[in-house]
């Protein structure tokens, strides 16, 4: 029995010796393999790094070439943006001065001005088809840039009342000078030099024959996104006015009316309705109720703009000055035949006729069609 145990022990030791020998050989083989492979791995790693570095330099060179080719276009776009902004700022400054001079005794407006800022609403009648798309895109950027503008009202020390613009891109300040008697009517906060910020909003509805083509065969998503985005900006301004002004302050004592109008405007911007001019009508009403400044524009500012401005004038006469509904169309035709709008056409093209024809007018909304005899072929 003892002899068997000894034999088993000896055989186990022999097996252990054999196994340890095999492990040693395997270990040596692994070390030899690693030593042989390591220099190859190092060389491959260096080669990959070199390839990556060369590729990076090559791509940098290509990008610089592309930037060099696109530099004139970038400069052209910057110049174009500056030109659009200059026009937008000039119009805004003129509008603000007129509003300020006519509202010096409107304490609600003056309080709203220094607690919240100046609401400015732009109404566009451009189509989303052909060359007018570029004009529409310019307007979006130009109006958006007005958010970087602030007004400061000072007392004029001499007879020079011209506004003074200072600052640079992203931060413009326009100094408005008032005579002493007018300056003393302002709230103390404004006289102390408080900056008056601008809240621009923009709504666009194309009304001409090109918009008909865009609605049936093209794309109107740009117009839809403009209106939907700006109704949110208008709501934001309304919320600021509610938060920073007392509830009994006009026009916010009509809180429910304004809230309902904003909700209707929101619903109309979401609706898929062709040439939904109710959007610009409601936006105009809201802007007037909130003491804002309004601008209306189209391609040339004489034809479609004339139709919109005269329509708004008659709507104001009807809603605020008791113009009887039976005389609405007569007053509208009279304003389009005589007065400022037709004189503007005469000044531009030396003829008292709007640049419409019968076929075009068939595509216009009903209230934007001029009376007979005020449109047709223009003879130069």
Backbone torsions as a table, in degrees:
resi	resn	phi	psi	omega
1	UNK	NA	-44.6	179.5
2	UNK	-64.2	-41.9	179.9
3	UNK	-61.1	-38.6	178.8
4	UNK	-63.5	-43.0	179.5
5	UNK	-62.0	-40.2	178.8
6	UNK	-64.4	-41.7	179.2
7	UNK	-63.1	-41.6	179.2
8	UNK	-64.5	-40.1	178.5
9	UNK	-63.0	-44.2	179.6
10	UNK	-62.6	-40.4	179.7
11	UNK	-66.2	-36.8	178.3
12	UNK	-63.6	-42.2	178.8
13	UNK	-63.8	-39.0	178.9
14	UNK	-63.6	-42.0	178.7
15	UNK	-62.9	-41.5	178.8
16	UNK	-63.4	-38.9	179.7
17	UNK	-65.2	-42.6	179.6
18	UNK	-63.4	-42.6	-179.2
19	UNK	-65.0	-44.1	-179.8
20	UNK	-64.0	-33.0	177.1
21	UNK	-66.7	-42.9	178.2
22	UNK	-63.7	-41.6	178.9
23	UNK	-61.9	-38.8	179.9
24	UNK	-64.3	-42.8	179.5
25	UNK	-64.2	-44.1	179.1
26	UNK	-62.0	-39.7	178.8
27	UNK	-62.6	-42.9	179.3
28	UNK	-64.4	-39.7	178.1
29	UNK	-62.2	-43.7	179.0
30	UNK	-62.1	-43.2	179.8
31	UNK	-63.6	-42.1	178.4
32	UNK	-62.8	-41.6	179.6
33	UNK	-63.2	-44.1	-179.9
34	UNK	-64.9	-43.5	-179.7
35	UNK	-63.4	-35.1	179.3
36	UNK	-74.8	-34.2	-175.9
37	UNK	-83.4	-29.4	-174.6
38	UNK	-57.0	-47.8	178.9
39	UNK	-61.2	-35.3	178.5
40	UNK	-66.3	-41.2	178.4
41	UNK	-63.3	-43.5	179.3
42	UNK	-61.6	-43.2	179.1
43	UNK	-64.0	-42.6	178.3
44	UNK	-61.8	-42.4	179.8
45	UNK	-61.5	-43.7	178.9
46	UNK	-64.9	-38.4	179.1
47	UNK	-65.1	-42.4	179.1
48	UNK	-63.1	-42.9	178.5
49	UNK	-61.0	-41.1	-179.9
50	UNK	-66.0	-41.5	178.1
51	UNK	-62.1	-43.7	179.2
52	UNK	-62.3	-42.8	179.9
53	UNK	-63.0	-44.7	179.0
54	UNK	-64.4	-40.1	179.0
55	UNK	-64.5	-40.3	179.3
56	UNK	-63.4	-44.3	179.1
57	UNK	-65.6	-38.8	179.0
58	UNK	-64.2	-43.7	179.4
59	UNK	-65.7	-37.5	177.0
60	UNK	-61.2	-41.2	179.1
61	UNK	-64.2	-42.7	179.7
62	UNK	-63.4	-44.3	-179.8
63	UNK	-62.4	-42.9	178.4
64	UNK	-62.4	-38.5	176.3
65	UNK	-62.0	-43.6	179.7
66	UNK	-64.6	-41.0	178.5
67	UNK	-63.9	-39.6	178.9
68	UNK	-63.2	-39.5	178.6
69	UNK	-69.1	-34.7	-177.3
70	UNK	-88.5	-5.6	-177.8
71	UNK	-58.9	-45.9	177.5
72	UNK	-58.0	-38.5	179.5
73	UNK	-67.2	-40.1	178.0
74	UNK	-61.7	-44.3	178.2
75	UNK	-64.0	-37.5	178.7
76	UNK	-65.1	-42.5	178.9
77	UNK	-65.8	-39.6	177.5
78	UNK	-62.9	-43.6	178.1
79	UNK	-62.7	-42.5	179.8
80	UNK	-62.7	-41.4	179.1
81	UNK	-65.1	-39.5	178.6
82	UNK	-64.6	-41.0	179.5
83	UNK	-62.8	-45.2	179.8
84	UNK	-63.0	-42.6	-178.3
85	UNK	-65.4	-39.4	178.7
86	UNK	-59.2	-42.6	179.0
87	UNK	-66.7	-42.6	179.6
88	UNK	-63.5	-42.5	-179.2
89	UNK	-67.7	-38.8	178.6
90	UNK	-62.0	-46.9	178.5
91	UNK	-63.1	-42.5	179.8
92	UNK	-61.8	-44.4	-179.1
93	UNK	-62.6	-45.4	177.9
94	UNK	-61.3	-44.2	-179.9
95	UNK	-63.4	-40.4	-179.3
96	UNK	-67.3	-40.8	179.1
97	UNK	-62.6	-43.9	178.2
98	UNK	-62.7	-45.4	179.2
99	UNK	-62.9	-41.1	-178.9
100	UNK	-65.0	-45.5	-179.4
101	UNK	-64.0	-32.8	-177.4
102	UNK	-89.1	-4.4	-173.9
103	UNK	-126.6	22.0	-178.4
104	UNK	-66.1	-21.0	178.7
105	UNK	-103.6	6.5	177.7
106	UNK	-95.4	92.8	-174.8
107	UNK	-65.5	-30.9	178.3
108	UNK	-63.7	-44.2	178.5
109	UNK	-64.0	-44.7	-177.7
110	UNK	-64.9	-38.4	178.2
111	UNK	-67.9	-43.8	177.5
112	UNK	-61.9	-35.1	-177.8
113	UNK	-62.5	-45.6	-175.7
114	UNK	-90.9	-17.6	177.9
115	UNK	-87.7	-34.3	-177.3
116	UNK	-117.8	-55.8	-176.6
117	UNK	138.9	-176.0	-174.8
118	UNK	-98.1	122.4	175.7
119	UNK	-85.9	127.9	179.3
120	UNK	-128.1	121.3	-178.0
121	UNK	-115.2	128.1	178.3
122	UNK	-107.4	132.6	176.9
123	UNK	-111.5	118.4	178.6
124	UNK	-107.8	145.7	178.6
125	UNK	-122.0	26.1	-177.6
126	UNK	-81.7	147.1	177.9
127	UNK	-85.7	162.3	177.6
128	UNK	-101.8	43.6	-178.5
129	UNK	-143.3	142.6	175.0
130	UNK	63.8	-146.0	-171.3
131	UNK	-67.8	-21.3	-178.8
132	UNK	-69.9	-17.8	176.1
133	UNK	-62.5	-41.9	178.1
134	UNK	-62.7	-39.7	176.7
135	UNK	-62.7	-41.6	179.7
136	UNK	-63.1	-42.4	177.9
137	UNK	-63.7	-39.7	176.1
138	UNK	-60.5	-42.6	-179.0
139	UNK	-63.8	-40.3	-179.9
140	UNK	-57.6	-48.9	-177.6
141	UNK	-68.7	-45.1	-178.4
142	UNK	-61.5	-43.2	179.4
143	UNK	-69.5	-39.1	177.4
144	UNK	-61.7	-37.2	179.9
145	UNK	-65.1	-19.7	179.1
146	UNK	-68.5	-12.6	175.4
147	UNK	-66.3	-17.0	-180.0
148	UNK	-94.8	14.0	-178.3
149	UNK	-107.9	140.7	174.2
150	UNK	-135.4	146.9	178.0
151	UNK	-104.3	149.1	174.0
152	UNK	-135.4	127.4	-177.1
153	UNK	-102.0	127.6	-179.3
154	UNK	-126.2	165.0	177.1
155	UNK	-86.9	127.2	-178.8
156	UNK	-70.5	132.1	-179.9
157	UNK	-93.0	-9.9	178.9
158	UNK	-148.1	-163.7	-178.1
159	UNK	-85.7	6.9	179.6
160	UNK	-88.4	107.0	-178.4
161	UNK	-108.2	11.4	179.9
162	UNK	-67.9	137.0	177.8
163	UNK	-66.4	152.8	-178.7
164	UNK	-120.7	125.5	179.7
165	UNK	-102.1	132.4	177.5
166	UNK	-138.5	168.3	-179.3
167	UNK	104.1	-164.2	-179.7
168	UNK	-148.2	-176.6	-177.8
169	UNK	-51.5	142.5	-179.9
170	UNK	75.7	-1.4	-179.3
171	UNK	-163.4	85.8	179.8
172	UNK	-108.8	141.9	175.4
173	UNK	-126.6	129.4	179.4
174	UNK	-112.4	119.4	179.4
175	UNK	-91.9	123.1	178.8
176	UNK	-106.1	124.5	-177.9
177	UNK	-100.8	133.0	179.0
178	UNK	-123.2	147.9	172.7
179	UNK	-60.3	158.2	-174.1
180	UNK	-57.0	-44.8	-177.4
181	UNK	-63.3	-37.8	178.3
182	UNK	-75.2	-38.9	-178.8
183	UNK	-61.8	-35.6	-177.5
184	UNK	-70.9	-15.2	178.6
185	UNK	-81.0	-10.2	-176.5
186	UNK	-79.5	154.5	173.9
187	UNK	-59.8	155.2	-176.5
188	UNK	-59.9	-35.7	-178.7
189	UNK	-61.8	-40.8	179.8
190	UNK	-71.0	-39.9	178.9
191	UNK	-65.4	-26.6	178.4
192	UNK	-78.3	-1.7	174.9
193	UNK	96.9	20.1	178.9
194	UNK	-64.1	136.6	-179.7
195	UNK	-74.2	136.0	-178.7
196	UNK	-108.7	111.8	-171.9
197	UNK	-90.2	160.7	-173.1
198	UNK	-110.0	135.4	175.6
199	UNK	-120.0	90.8	-178.8
200	UNK	-86.0	141.3	172.7
201	UNK	-132.0	153.7	-173.6
202	UNK	-140.1	126.4	175.2
203	UNK	-125.3	137.0	-177.5
204	UNK	-132.1	134.5	172.6
205	UNK	-136.8	113.8	175.7
206	UNK	-73.2	137.5	-175.0
207	UNK	-125.7	-5.7	-173.7
208	UNK	-92.2	-172.6	-176.8
209	UNK	-67.6	-28.6	178.0
210	UNK	-67.8	-32.8	176.4
211	UNK	-68.9	-31.3	175.2
212	UNK	-62.2	-41.7	177.2
213	UNK	-63.8	-43.2	-179.4
214	UNK	-62.6	-39.2	-177.7
215	UNK	-72.0	-30.6	-176.1
216	UNK	-95.3	-33.0	-174.9
217	UNK	-127.0	-10.7	-174.0
218	UNK	-113.3	-137.6	-173.3
219	UNK	-136.9	128.1	178.2
220	UNK	-114.9	15.3	-175.7
221	UNK	-64.1	-31.8	179.3
222	UNK	-62.6	-46.5	178.7
223	UNK	-62.8	-42.0	-179.5
224	UNK	-63.2	-43.1	-179.4
225	UNK	-67.7	-36.3	177.0
226	UNK	-60.1	-50.8	-175.8
227	UNK	-67.4	-40.4	-179.6
228	UNK	-68.2	-38.7	179.1
229	UNK	-68.6	-40.8	-175.0
230	UNK	-78.0	-23.3	173.9
231	UNK	-67.1	-30.1	175.3
232	UNK	-70.2	-38.1	175.6
233	UNK	-62.4	-39.8	179.8
234	UNK	-66.8	-40.0	176.5
235	UNK	-63.4	-39.6	178.8
236	UNK	-61.9	-43.7	178.8
237	UNK	-63.7	-40.5	178.9
238	UNK	-61.7	-43.4	179.3
239	UNK	-63.3	-39.4	177.4
240	UNK	-63.3	-40.8	178.8
241	UNK	-64.1	-41.0	179.7
242	UNK	-65.0	-41.1	-176.6
243	UNK	-72.0	-34.0	-170.8
244	UNK	-104.0	-2.1	179.6
245	UNK	-124.5	148.5	179.1
246	UNK	-63.6	147.9	-175.6
247	UNK	-64.0	-22.4	-179.5
248	UNK	-89.1	6.5	-178.2
249	UNK	-83.6	124.3	175.7
250	UNK	-65.0	145.2	2.0
251	UNK	-90.5	10.5	-171.1
252	UNK	-82.2	-1.4	168.6
253	UNK	-70.1	-19.3	173.2
254	UNK	-93.3	43.5	-173.0
255	UNK	-54.2	-46.2	-176.1
256	UNK	-67.7	-36.9	179.3
257	UNK	-63.9	-45.9	179.2
258	UNK	-64.7	-40.8	179.7
259	UNK	-62.5	-40.2	179.2
260	UNK	-67.9	-40.7	177.9
261	UNK	-62.1	-42.7	179.0
262	UNK	-63.9	-38.6	178.8
263	UNK	-67.4	-41.5	176.7
264	UNK	-63.8	-39.0	177.7
265	UNK	-63.5	-42.1	178.2
266	UNK	-61.0	-44.6	-179.9
267	UNK	-64.0	-38.7	179.5
268	UNK	-68.3	-34.6	178.0
269	UNK	-70.3	-22.1	178.2
270	UNK	-87.8	-20.4	-176.4
271	UNK	-75.2	142.2	177.5
272	UNK	-91.2	76.4	-177.3
273	UNK	-122.1	131.3	-177.4
274	UNK	-71.3	137.1	177.3
275	UNK	44.5	55.6	-176.7
276	UNK	-79.9	79.9	-175.9
277	UNK	-69.9	-11.2	176.1
278	UNK	-62.0	-24.8	178.2
279	UNK	-61.5	-49.7	-178.9
280	UNK	-72.5	-29.8	176.9
281	UNK	-64.9	-48.0	-179.0
282	UNK	-67.8	-39.7	177.9
283	UNK	-60.9	-40.0	178.6
284	UNK	-64.9	-43.1	179.4
285	UNK	-62.4	-45.0	179.4
286	UNK	-62.0	-42.7	-179.0
287	UNK	-62.2	-44.5	179.2
288	UNK	-64.0	-40.4	179.5
289	UNK	-66.0	-26.7	-179.5
290	UNK	-102.0	25.8	173.5
291	UNK	59.9	33.3	-177.9
292	UNK	-89.6	173.1	174.7
293	UNK	-105.2	139.9	-177.8
294	UNK	-119.6	144.2	173.5
295	UNK	-131.1	138.9	176.7
296	UNK	-122.6	136.7	-176.8
297	UNK	-151.4	155.8	172.3
298	UNK	-138.0	-143.2	-178.2
299	UNK	-77.1	-47.6	-176.7
300	UNK	-113.3	-5.7	178.4
301	UNK	66.0	25.5	178.9
302	UNK	-131.7	-26.3	-174.8
303	UNK	-103.7	-72.9	177.6
304	UNK	-61.1	-38.5	178.1
305	UNK	-61.1	-40.6	178.4
306	UNK	-61.2	-41.1	179.6
307	UNK	-63.7	-40.9	-177.7
308	UNK	-71.7	-43.8	-177.6
309	UNK	-65.2	-44.4	179.6
310	UNK	-66.1	-35.9	176.6
311	UNK	-63.7	-42.8	179.1
312	UNK	-64.5	-39.5	178.8
313	UNK	-59.9	-43.9	179.7
314	UNK	-68.9	-35.8	177.0
315	UNK	-63.9	-38.8	177.3
316	UNK	-66.1	-42.3	176.9
317	UNK	-60.4	-40.0	-179.5
318	UNK	-70.5	-46.6	-172.1
319	UNK	-82.0	-29.2	-172.6
320	UNK	-118.2	-13.9	-176.8
321	UNK	-130.5	19.5	170.1
322	UNK	60.9	37.2	172.0
323	UNK	-68.9	125.8	-177.4
324	UNK	-68.1	142.7	-176.7
325	UNK	-61.6	-26.9	179.9
326	UNK	-69.2	-19.9	-178.2
327	UNK	-104.7	5.0	-175.4
328	UNK	-62.8	-52.3	-177.2
329	UNK	-65.7	-38.1	179.4
330	UNK	-63.2	-43.0	178.5
331	UNK	-65.6	-37.9	179.7
332	UNK	-64.1	-46.9	178.7
333	UNK	-63.0	-38.4	-179.4
334	UNK	-63.6	-42.8	-179.4
335	UNK	-66.7	-28.4	-179.6
336	UNK	-85.0	-23.9	178.5
337	UNK	-84.3	-35.8	-174.4
338	UNK	-127.5	157.4	172.2
339	UNK	101.4	-159.8	-169.2
340	UNK	-59.1	-42.1	-171.4
341	UNK	-68.8	-45.1	-179.4
342	UNK	-72.1	-29.0	174.8
343	UNK	-66.9	-34.8	176.7
344	UNK	-64.7	-41.0	176.4
345	UNK	-62.1	-46.2	179.5
346	UNK	-58.8	-41.2	-180.0
347	UNK	-65.3	-34.1	-176.8
348	UNK	-80.3	-45.4	-171.8
349	UNK	-122.8	8.6	176.8
350	UNK	61.6	30.3	-179.5
351	UNK	-153.2	142.1	-179.6
352	UNK	-89.7	55.7	178.1
353	UNK	-142.9	134.3	175.4
354	UNK	-72.2	149.8	-174.6
355	UNK	-83.3	59.9	176.4
356	UNK	-122.3	158.0	167.3
357	UNK	-128.0	170.7	-173.7
358	UNK	-60.2	-39.8	-179.2
359	UNK	-64.4	-43.4	178.5
360	UNK	-60.9	-44.9	-174.8
361	UNK	-65.9	-22.0	176.0
362	UNK	-63.6	-24.4	-179.7
363	UNK	-92.3	-7.3	-178.0
364	UNK	-81.4	147.5	169.7
365	UNK	-58.8	151.0	-170.5
366	UNK	-53.8	-46.4	-174.3
367	UNK	-77.2	0.8	-180.0
368	UNK	-109.3	19.2	179.7
369	UNK	-103.7	127.7	-178.2
370	UNK	-73.6	161.9	179.4
371	UNK	-70.9	157.7	178.4
372	UNK	-55.9	141.8	178.5
373	UNK	91.3	-8.5	-178.8
374	UNK	-107.5	9.1	179.5
375	UNK	-146.9	169.2	-179.7
376	UNK	132.8	-169.0	-177.5
377	UNK	-66.9	132.9	-179.8
378	UNK	-98.6	127.2	178.7
379	UNK	-101.5	118.7	179.5
380	UNK	-87.8	NA	NA
